[in-house]
Amino acid sequence: MSDEANPKILEPDLWSAHFSAILAHSFDAIVSKDLSGNIHSWNPAAERVFGWSAAEVIGRPIDIIIPEDRAREEASIRERIRAGEVVSKFETVRVHKRGSLVPVQITVSPVVNAAGVVVGASKIAHDITYLVEARNRLSESDDQFRLLANSIPQLAWMADNEGSIFWYNDRWFEYTGSTIEDMQGWGWTRVHHPDHVERVKIRIQRSWDTGEEWEDTFPLRGRDGEYRWFLSRAMPLRGRDGRVSRWFGTNTDITDQRRNQQQIEMLMEEVNHRAKNMISVIQALVSRTAGRDFGESLAARLRAVGRNQDLLVSRNWGGASLGDLIESQLASVSDLVGSRVRVSGQLDFTLSPSAAETIGLAIHELATNATKYGALSNENGEVRITCSVQGDREQGRLLIEWMESGGPPVIAPLRTGFGTVMIGRSPKMSLNAEVELGFPREGFFWRFAAPLASVRALG
């Protein structure tokens, strides 16, 4: 038979030499001790791991490397060894000669004599300092990631390579009021708006299948039951082989930005509309004013238009109160307001921009005519302006009355001029108003009545 089939049994002295070589070249500390805990052997690796030389420790208690808080652990090991039990590998710490702690993995086995009696223990200790440091760095990195993920204002989440979400940051749970059990896998669909969820599922599944970055905008339901709009993105994390191992996603609340953008677009449309109206008004002013003191009349009317614009701009085109509008258009007779010009009634009513323009120009024309020909053309005449709202919000009307008295005897005009258009025809056509002009000898009057729906500011 060959030597391989019938291996030779080593002689005792060769066994001793072979065992000594193993002890000497082992990377692990190998220590033997008796049942009292006294050290009998200490290999070179034990010197490297614990700092003590064999000469310093042989014959001394193993307690020299046992931390005080691990005394019970060592006592338990001795008890198990006496019972002939092998103590399987476990992690613990031991004391270095310098006093520092050394993290180790330890296996302890009983040593028996020829009669099978346990006489001691053999301990193998593997230094796991680098493993513990790596584990600590990983744990620290994980803690830092969680701190970062929970401090950002966005909702954040992670999914596996098939798109099943397994982790969310605290912001997600704070906003949705859900739990991780609710949201596992595709549970996130529960907080999506029913009008959008199918579209979102189709688009995100396409990214799961292709590995393409994902972006979408949709509403998510908060714990209060209200929906807010979110801009959502997901990036794939790829391994060295280029395959997607997981996805990292965020949801950014854009409700306010979306609302602001819509408001800006609405205001731009309003500005565009107003600009076109302004051009039409100026064209009408020019055409109607031509031929009779053109420069002065046109300038006055343009100033009236400008005052309207200033008032509306100062209110961000949200409308203007009736009282502010009347005050701005009485600028040419402001010294008479409160004495010969009296304004009363429901002046806090808010007009829409279009209504403010039309009524403002009408008040300007009335004030101009009163100054030139009516109650304010002498020293004694007076003007009373009364405003009121009648009826409910849906069926009510805004009433404005201009009454003159004490001026020169009134004579009805023989022809209709541009001023009459501004105070009569224009309010009728643009605001669906009823307008009455009166020319009794004792004083001119103008009565305006329009549906609230055509003059009231929105909101």
Secondary structure as GFF3:
##gff-version 3
##sequence-region A 1 459
A	DSSP	alpha_helix	12	25	.	.	.	ID=ss1
A	DSSP	beta_strand	29	34	.	.	.	ID=ss2
A	DSSP	beta_strand	39	42	.	.	.	ID=ss3
A	DSSP	alpha_helix	44	50	.	.	.	ID=ss4
A	DSSP	alpha_helix	54	57	.	.	.	ID=ss5
A	DSSP	three_ten_helix	62	65	.	.	.	ID=ss6
A	DSSP	three_ten_helix	68	70	.	.	.	ID=ss7
A	DSSP	alpha_helix	71	82	.	.	.	ID=ss8
A	DSSP	beta_strand	87	95	.	.	.	ID=ss9
A	DSSP	beta_strand	101	112	.	.	.	ID=ss10
A	DSSP	beta_strand	118	127	.	.	.	ID=ss11
A	DSSP	alpha_helix	129	151	.	.	.	ID=ss12
A	DSSP	beta_strand	155	160	.	.	.	ID=ss13
A	DSSP	beta_strand	165	168	.	.	.	ID=ss14
A	DSSP	alpha_helix	170	176	.	.	.	ID=ss15
A	DSSP	alpha_helix	180	183	.	.	.	ID=ss16
A	DSSP	three_ten_helix	187	191	.	.	.	ID=ss17
A	DSSP	alpha_helix	197	210	.	.	.	ID=ss18
A	DSSP	beta_strand	214	221	.	.	.	ID=ss19
A	DSSP	beta_strand	227	238	.	.	.	ID=ss20
A	DSSP	beta_strand	244	253	.	.	.	ID=ss21
A	DSSP	alpha_helix	255	289	.	.	.	ID=ss22
A	DSSP	alpha_helix	294	314	.	.	.	ID=ss23
A	DSSP	beta_strand	320	321	.	.	.	ID=ss24
A	DSSP	alpha_helix	322	329	.	.	.	ID=ss25
A	DSSP	three_ten_helix	331	336	.	.	.	ID=ss26
A	DSSP	beta_strand	341	345	.	.	.	ID=ss27
A	DSSP	beta_strand	350	351	.	.	.	ID=ss28
A	DSSP	alpha_helix	353	372	.	.	.	ID=ss29
A	DSSP	three_ten_helix	375	377	.	.	.	ID=ss30
A	DSSP	beta_strand	382	390	.	.	.	ID=ss31
A	DSSP	beta_strand	397	405	.	.	.	ID=ss32
A	DSSP	alpha_helix	418	420	.	.	.	ID=ss33
A	DSSP	pi_helix	421	425	.	.	.	ID=ss34
A	DSSP	alpha_helix	426	431	.	.	.	ID=ss35
A	DSSP	beta_strand	434	438	.	.	.	ID=ss36
A	DSSP	beta_strand	445	451	.	.	.	ID=ss37
A	DSSP	alpha_helix	452	455	.	.	.	ID=ss38
###
